[in-house]
Amino acid sequence: MDGNNQLPLPEEQTISSIGVQEAGLKRSAPPESDSMKLIRLDRSPQRYPSESHQSIHNMPSGRHAEPMELLNGFPDQDYGSFTQDNLTAWDAIADWWESSQSPEVDGKPEDGNDMFTQCLLPVVDELAEWTEGESVLDLGAGSGIIARRFAKKGANVTGLDNSQKMLDKGRERNEKERHLLKGSIQYDYIDLTDLGNMQNYMKQRENTLPSSEVKFDIITISTTLKSLPTLEPLAKALPEMLKPHGRIVIVDLHPAFSKPAGHRGMEIFEDPTTGKQQLSTYIKVPKYLNIPPSRSEAVRGQPEPLWVFHRPFWALMDPFFRNQLVLDGMREPAFEGRPVLSQAQSYHNFQQTPMLLAFRLRHVSRR
């Protein structure tokens, strides 16, 4: 997602006030109530990878056959079909994505749009606290924006993704910018919805690398969680990928203030003291707890939309907490500086409502 859009405003208009309209947010019922059970996570075990890609309709009845995570109260979904749909979309838009997210400026490709450069990358740096010699694993690496960020500092980075076409874009950039990388980047395939696949990947590392190099000091996951129909396999795999004293940095669209929960709103009014038209912006949240999977353009105008999966805060954090990962840092980055008056819907005009949520996790027994 970028911070801009295509709707212009007259130059005379100014940002006079920025607010948040919290519409439709209601206190949830106690955990024992039927309303909470709709979106509650089932704590029962699940067998991966075989069950992870079955339709819930086809699973045998009984407690232990239930899915670990309901899709925001909408259980009649097929995790595998969502994953495949998103993979097909990413492969289809790989060329477009690379050109739009890493455009060439003065003959040199940029790394990310304004959301990356102004909001996401700085907060990843801050929470990761990378020091020389530390290894980095970038999950959902795509074409390697985060991976290159760390490799340019000197880190040895592993970038994993389930789209081979996006990984190929990352490899192409490696070749073009090898002279800029003080460290190294290795790209490989992973399915973040398949626990067995992630476990097999780590076993391969155990069989081929010195024990000190198998796990990672830092794991980054950027703008990826919202495209995953389930977080359970990932949450269970992460502790086995992380070194003692390691940290996991996750950044994604804000669960309350970004789509599909938060919707940008604008009002044009006339200042009675000056007679000038002014723009007031706010975020409207008509629904928050229960929002079904929806299709969305990560960046306006992309050729194929993606499935996105809204999770309220508790559902976002709970899978990690139950796998002994604890929260020890959080940021809510938003755009700063001058508003973009020529583009009314630009997130640059919503500077009091964060576009992203960033948080850091550590393993409770290894802090």
Number of C-alpha atoms within 10 A of each C-alpha: 17 17 23 20 16 11 11 13 17 12 10 10 17 18 18 13 13 16 16 17 16 17 13 12 13 10 7 10 11 10 11 9 10 11 13 15 15 16 21 20 20 15 14 12 12 17 15 14 15 11 18 22 17 16 16 18 11 9 12 10 10 7 11 14 15 19 24 21 21 20 25 22 18 14 18 11 16 16 20 16 14 20 22 13 13 21 18 14 18 23 17 16 17 21 13 14 22 22 14 16 21 17 16 12 8 7 7 11 16 17 20 23 19 16 21 20 13 16 21 25 18 12 23 24 14 12 21 21 11 19 11 9 11 17 25 28 26 26 26 26 28 28 30 29 22 27 27 28 17 24 21 18 15 20 23 23 26 21 27 24 23 23 24 20 19 25 25 17 17 24 17 13 17 19 9 12 14 16 9 13 18 14 17 18 23 15 21 15 18 20 19 26 24 23 23 18 18 22 17 12 16 16 12 11 15 15 10 10 11 9 10 9 14 19 22 24 21 23 27 22 19 24 19 18 22 21 21 19 25 23 22 24 24 20 22 19 19 19 22 15 20 22 20 16 14 22 28 26 24 23 24 19 23 24 21 27 23 21 19 23 21 24 15 19 16 17 9 15 14 12 12 8 6 7 9 12 17 18 20 18 25 23 23 21 21 13 16 22 23 16 17 15 20 13 14 17 14 18 17 14 10 16 14 16 19 21 20 23 23 30 25 17 13 12 19 15 18 16 22 22 16 13 16 17 25 19 17 11 14 16 16 17 22 20 22 14 8 10 17 21 20 17 18 25 21 20 24 23 28 29 19 19 24 19 27 23 22 23 20 21 22 25 23 15 10 13 11
